[in-house]
């Protein structure tokens, strides 16, 4: 009985940092975006950065069109880039530092 509790507690502690560090952003307030590289872009709420988004498995070009698929986006969700669904690898809210 004690061993199963320890294993359960260990699993919780193992996965807890992933739950805490996962970031989500309210995409309903996004008014524009800025393409920062071949796999990164910044979502803006008017003139204020709202989120930094990384999509390593899709290429982004200077004339790419980016659309969100839901009103609230998190790591692992999808965005549409040039009519292609792309998985978000990481998203950091406006508190990110570069």
Number of C-alpha atoms within 10 A of each C-alpha: 5 7 8 9 10 11 11 12 11 12 11 11 11 10 10 11 10 10 8 8 10 13 15 16 20 15 20 12 14 18 13 16 20 14 18 15 13 15 17 19 19 20 25 19 17 12 10 12 18 24 24 23 22 21 22 15 12 18 14 20 14 10 8 13 14 21 17 16 13 13 11 13 19 20 19 14 18 19 20 16 18 16 11 13 16 19 17 21 16 18 25 20 18 16 10 11 7 4
